[in-house]
Amino acid sequence: MENTALLSLQSNALASPFLTIKEAAAYLRLSVSKLYKLSQKRKIKHRMHGKKLLFLKSELDSWSAEQTKEIDAVHCFKDLEKDAKFQLLLKGRRCLKNKDQNLDKP
């Protein structure tokens, strides 16, 4: 089914700047239901033409780029969090080591 939507996307690319829900889902590699949910929550720009949802390819590109930035930011934060936990662990070990050394002294 995705191949049909992609073929439709390619043939309609010259006719209209808008993509249907199926074309947009195939373009973003999302399920149609996921794209409907994003539209309902107003997380992704869309237009209504009667009862049809339509998407501009340029807006889908912008949305996709923004999602990539958010994912990168989350990964960066997780890396920083891991580094901080590691540093605390090392500091804790050093404190315990110093405490043990102080106990050995008469």
VMD Tcl script that draws the C-alpha trace (Angstrom):
set ca {
  {0.00 0.00 0.00}
  {2.88 2.35 0.77}
  {4.20 1.85 -2.78}
  {0.84 2.90 -4.21}
  {0.86 6.05 -2.09}
  {4.43 6.82 -3.17}
  {3.51 6.38 -6.84}
  {0.52 8.64 -6.30}
  {2.80 11.14 -4.58}
  {5.17 11.15 -7.54}
  {2.41 11.55 -10.12}
  {0.62 14.29 -8.15}
  {3.81 16.20 -7.34}
  {3.49 18.30 -10.49}
  {-0.27 18.80 -10.21}
  {-0.59 20.18 -6.67}
  {1.62 21.38 -3.82}
  {-0.71 19.55 -1.42}
  {-0.50 15.93 -0.34}
  {-3.40 13.77 0.77}
  {-3.30 11.99 4.13}
  {-2.09 8.77 2.48}
  {0.58 10.56 0.46}
  {1.75 12.55 3.48}
  {1.89 9.44 5.66}
  {3.94 7.61 3.02}
  {6.22 10.64 2.64}
  {6.83 10.85 6.40}
  {6.89 7.05 6.79}
  {4.13 7.20 9.38}
  {0.88 5.30 9.53}
  {-2.22 7.13 8.37}
  {-3.73 6.77 11.86}
  {-0.63 8.33 13.47}
  {-0.84 11.27 11.07}
  {-4.55 11.70 11.86}
  {-3.72 11.79 15.58}
  {-0.98 14.37 15.04}
  {-3.42 16.47 13.01}
  {-6.16 16.22 15.64}
  {-3.73 17.33 18.34}
  {-2.58 20.16 16.06}
  {1.01 18.91 16.25}
  {1.42 19.10 12.48}
  {0.17 21.75 10.07}
  {-2.66 20.73 7.78}
  {-5.62 22.13 5.91}
  {-9.14 20.90 5.47}
  {-10.69 20.78 2.01}
  {-14.21 19.68 2.75}
  {-13.65 16.52 4.79}
  {-10.18 15.88 3.36}
  {-6.96 16.61 5.20}
  {-4.28 18.17 3.02}
  {-0.62 18.82 3.81}
  {1.98 21.03 2.17}
  {5.20 19.14 1.47}
  {7.31 22.11 2.63}
  {5.48 22.14 5.98}
  {5.98 18.39 6.34}
  {9.69 18.90 5.71}
  {9.83 21.62 8.38}
  {7.93 19.46 10.88}
  {10.21 16.50 10.20}
  {13.34 18.63 10.69}
  {11.94 19.94 13.99}
  {11.28 16.39 15.18}
  {14.88 15.48 14.38}
  {16.13 18.46 16.42}
  {13.97 17.42 19.39}
  {15.25 13.84 19.22}
  {18.85 15.09 19.06}
  {18.22 17.33 22.08}
  {16.79 14.41 24.07}
  {19.80 12.23 23.22}
  {22.16 15.06 24.20}
  {20.36 15.51 27.53}
  {20.51 11.77 28.23}
  {24.23 11.74 27.47}
  {24.77 14.68 29.84}
  {22.71 12.94 32.51}
  {24.79 9.76 32.15}
  {28.02 11.78 32.40}
  {26.76 13.55 35.52}
  {25.77 10.27 37.18}
  {29.16 8.80 36.30}
  {30.96 11.81 37.79}
  {28.91 11.52 40.98}
  {29.72 7.82 41.17}
  {33.45 8.53 40.81}
  {33.29 11.30 43.39}
  {31.46 8.96 45.78}
  {34.11 6.27 45.33}
  {36.88 8.80 45.99}
  {35.15 9.95 49.18}
  {34.79 6.35 50.37}
  {38.41 5.59 49.49}
  {39.63 8.69 51.43}
  {37.42 7.76 54.38}
  {38.84 4.21 54.44}
  {42.39 5.57 54.28}
  {41.67 7.92 57.18}
  {40.32 5.02 59.25}
  {43.53 3.02 58.70}
  {45.66 5.79 60.22}
  {46.24 5.51 64.00}
}
mol new
graphics top color blue
foreach p $ca { graphics top sphere $p radius 0.5 }
foreach p [lrange $ca 0 end-1] q [lrange $ca 1 end] { graphics top cylinder $p $q radius 0.2 }
display resetview
